[in-house]
Amino acid sequence: MKKLFFLMFFVVVGRLEAQQLKPMQFREEIFDFGMVAEEGGPVDHEFVFTNASGRPVKILNVQASCGCTTPGWSKDPVPSGKTGFIKASYNPKGRPGYFNKTLTVTTDLDATPIVLQIKGQVSSQAQSAAEFPIANGNWKLKTGSFNLGKVYRKDEFTSRDFQVINAGTKAITFTGKYVGPTYIKVDVTPKVLAPGAKGNVKVSYNGKLKDSYGFQSDNVEITTDDEQQPVKSFSVYATLEDYFEPLGPQELSKAPQMKLNTTSFEYGRVTQAGATRELLFTNTGKKDLQVKAVQGNCTCITAQANKTTLKPGESSSIRITLQPQDRSGTLQKAVTVYSNDPQNPVQRITFSAYAD
């Protein structure tokens, strides 16, 4: 009878774990093309997925939300544990400005469709310099800083292009010189930017060399022969997190899992002396859980895990201290937790308080 009880227990737990897994594990379900040149023709992206359903899956249809987007997909059934793809090809011709399109994927797994999303900004030569409001000498840009968004902590450079226009009356040459940390590279094309012409500042970031987690802020200085302002200084922003290869159902069932007892809470009234709360978390997985970093979104927050390595079934807490630092009134803040949980490597805790 005792053996039967334990057998039934593990069957139930196994079923619950399986229900938490998505049958098709996509590397991402939203892709941002960033800046797309209208004159450059269609741009493509492949959404790669791993079949974690335990049986072959066949994609029956992919429906784009606009005629400007042409879908493609793996035509043959994808065996369990193997990868397939959904391809989106976006044609920017005649569509300057922001775009946000969807692809609805139907499979033979069930009747619930999967919705993928592409977005970006289409630029056109017909756009005027007024669309580049930020002046840095005779360079004009859309923003005064370079935000790369999410960058994985991999030993490779993640790049993004930022458009620039020469608003002056003389050509501006990029000397090839820039000053910045070793994990950031900068290039400008073309090297010589004619008056009224557009170019690109390519900013590349190596997450592994930076060796940090969460939001990061750096600075680079780019040297040109611009008579008005030859050395141009820019802030560079990035959010660093680990990259996990897609895992099959068997591997995921053995992976660490970080379970927070809550993802939001209220401090209530807080004096300038500050207040501290502790939030419980548990490793509900089958391997050791490692808390890599805990980061607040404000200098007024100090946060850390009381224990950073947890055995399966073990619990600990995250200690969050809020010190208003002369702030008053309602405060809305957040703490981000980074771990080796492959399904939820980044988890966010939000909270509010009223500072006296």
N, C-alpha and C positions, 0 to 999 in steps of 0.2 A: 504493500500500500504506500509505503514511504517512497519507494523508487518510482511508483506511478505518479505521485504528487510532484516530485522533482522533474520528471519527464514532461508532465503537463505544464509546469512552470516555465521550463526553457522553451517549449513550443510557443506559448503565449508571448514570452519576451521576444522571441525571434520574429513572430508575426508583427508585433508592435514596431520593432526596429525596421523591418522591411517596409512597413507603411510609411515611415518617415522619409524613406529614400525616394527621390524622383526617379521614375523609370528611364528618363532620358536626361543625363547629366551634361548640361551645356557648360562650356568654359566661361561664356558670358551670354546673357540674353539681351543686352543692350550694347550697341557699338556706336561710338562717336567718330565720324570721319574727320572731325575738326574742320579746317578750312579747305574747301574744294573749289578749284578753278573751273568756271563755266566753260572756258575754251579747252579744257583738258580732256573732255570726253567722259564717258561713264567710269565710275569708281566701283570696285568690288570688295566684298568681304565675305568670308566663309565662317559661319557659326559651326564650330566643331562640337560634336556631342559623343558621349560614351553610352552605349546601350547597357543600362543597369537593371533591366527588367527581368532578367533570367530566361528570356526566350528571344528568338529573332524578332525584330521589329521592322515593319515596312512603312515607309512614308507614302501616304496615299495622295496628298495634294499640299501645295503651298500657295496661298492666296495673298498677293500683295495688295496694300491699301490704295495704291495709286498706279496708273499706267506708266509712271516714270521709273518704277522699280520692277526689274525682271528677276523672278526667282529661279533657282535651280536647286537640286537636291540629289542625294544618293538614291539611285533608281532601284538597286538590288536590296533585298532584305539585309539588315545589319545584324550579324550574330551577337549573342549576348557577350558583353565584355569588350566588344570591338567598337571602333569609332565610325561615325558617318558625318555628313555635313549638310547644312542648308546654306545656299549661296544667295546673296543679295547684290544685284547690280543696279546702281542708281545713276540715272542720266540727268545731269544738272542743266542741260541746254534749255535756255529760256526760263530758268527758275532761280534767279538771284535771291539771296536772302536765306533765312533759316528754314530747314526742313526737318520733319519728324515723321517717319513712315513705319508701318508695321508689316510683318509677314505672319500669317496665321497658318500654323502647321497642323495637318490632320494625319494621324497614324492609325494603324490597325490595333493599337493597344486598348484604346477606349474612345468614347465620343468627345472627351474633353480636349479642345485644341490647345496648342502651345503658341503663345504670341511672342515673337521676337521683334526687336525695335532697332532701327537705324536712324541716326540724326547727324546734323552737321550744318555748316554755313557755306553757301555758294557765293563766291566772289565773281565779279564781272569787271572787265576793263572799262565798261561804261559807267561804273560807279565813280562818283566824284571824290575829291580829296576830303570833302566834308564828312565822309564816313570814317576818316582816320583822325579823330579829334585830339589825340594826345601828341603834343610836339616834344621832340627831343632834339634840339637844334633844328636842322632842316629835314630831319626824319620825322614822319608822322605815322603813328600807329593807332590801332583800335583800343589798345590798353597800354597802361604804363608799366606793366609787369608781365612776366612769362609764367603762366600757370600750366604745368604739365599734367595736373590731375593725378590719377593713380599711376604709380610706378612700382613694378615688382622688384623685390630684393634679389635680382638675378645678376650674374656676372656678364651683363651685356647692357648696351646703351639704349634706352627708350628715347625716341626723338619726336619732336613736334615742331611744325613750322608756324611762324608768326609773320603775317604780312606787314610790309613797311612800304611807304611811298616817299619819294623824294619831292618835297614841296618847295625846294629851292630853285634857283635859276642856273646852278652849276652842277655838274656831275659830282657824285660823292663816292669815294673809293674806300672799301673795307681793306685795311692794311694787312689783315690776317692775324693781328694781335688782339688778344683779349686776356683779361685777368679774372680768375675765378678758381674755385676748388677743383681738385683733380678729378672728381666724379662728375663734373659738368664740362661739356664741350660746346663750343659755339662756332657756327659758320654762317656766312652771309652770301646769298646768291641773288643776282650776279654780283661779282666783286665790285664792278663799277655800275652805279645806279644813275641813269640819265635823269635830267629834270623831268618830273611828272611821271616817271616810270615806277613800277611796282617791283618789289623783290621779296625775299623771304629770309627771316632770321631763323636758322635751325638750331634749336636748343636740345642737347642730348644729355641724359642723366643716367648714371650707373648706380642702381639701388644697392648693390652688394658693396661697392666701395664706400658708400655713405654709411652703411651698417647701422641704420636707425629704423625706428618704426613711426608711423603716423605722419602728421603734418610737419613739413620742413620748410624753412625759409633761408635762402642764400642770396648772394649778390654777385653779379658779373659786370665787368666794364669792357666795352667794345670800342676799339680804336679805329677812327676813320680820319679822312682829311676834310671833314665838314668844317668850313671856316667859322661857322657860328658856334658849334659845340663839337669838337673832334672826339672827345672821350664821352661815351654814352653809358650811363649807369642804369642797371635794371635789377629789380628783385626777381628771383626765381623761386616758384613755389611747387611743391610736390607732396603727395601723400604716399608713403611707403608701406607696403605690406608683402607678406610672403606669397609665393606662387606655389600652387599645388597641382600636380599632374592629375588628370581625371582618374578616378578609381572605380573599379567594378564593385558590384554589390557585396561580394565576399570580403574584399579589402576594406570597404567602408564599415562593414559590420564589426571589424576588429579594430577600428581606428579610435583614437581618443575623442571624447565629446564633452564640450563645456556647457553645463547647464546652470544658468543664473537663476536665482530664486525670484528675481524681478528685474525688469529693464527700465523701470521708471519709479520715482518716489517723490515725496514732498518733504522738504526740510522743515517747513513751517517758518516761524519767525527766528531770525538769526541776528545776534548782536555782532558788533565789529570785532569782538574777540574770536568769533568763528564757531563752527560746530562740526562734529564728526559723525559719520554714519558708517556702518559696516554691512556689506551685502554678501550673503552666502552664495557660494558656487560649488558645484560638484562635478567630478569626472564620472559621467555615466557611460563612458566608453570602455574599451577592452585593453587599451594601451595607456602608458603614462601620458598625462596631460601636462604641457608646458605653457605657462603664461609668459609670453615673450616681453610684453610691455603693457603698461597702463598709462594712458595719457589724457589729461584734462584739456578742455578747449579754452582755458583761461588761466592767467598767472595766479588767479585767486584760488585755484584748485590744486591740492596735493593729493595724489592717489597712488596706491600701491597694493599689490597682492601680498597678504601675510605669508603665503607659501606659493612658490612658483612652479613646483613639480608635484603633481598629485598622482598617486596610484589609482587604478580603477576602483571606483566606489568611494574614494576619499573626498572629503570636503574641506574647504577653507573659506576665507573671506577676503573681500576687497575693502580696504579702508579709504574712505573719501573724506577729506577735510576741506571745508569751504570757509575762506576768510574774505569777507567783503572788500577789504582794503579801500575803505571810504566810499564804496558803492552803496546806494540806498534804493529802497523800493523793491519791486519784483525782479528777481534774477532767474533767467532760464539758462541752464548750463548742461554740459554733457561730459561724459568720460567714455573713452574708447578703449576696449580691451583686445589685445592681439594674442592669439594662441596658436597651437599646432593642431587645432580641430579642423580637419580638411573641409568639413561641410559649413562651418561657421567660424572662419579664422578671424573675423573682425566683428565684434559685438559692441553695441552702443548702449550706454546707460544714460538716460536723461533725467533731470530733476529740476525742481524749482524751489525758490526760497524767497522770503521777504526780509530784506536787510533793514534793520533799524538804524 
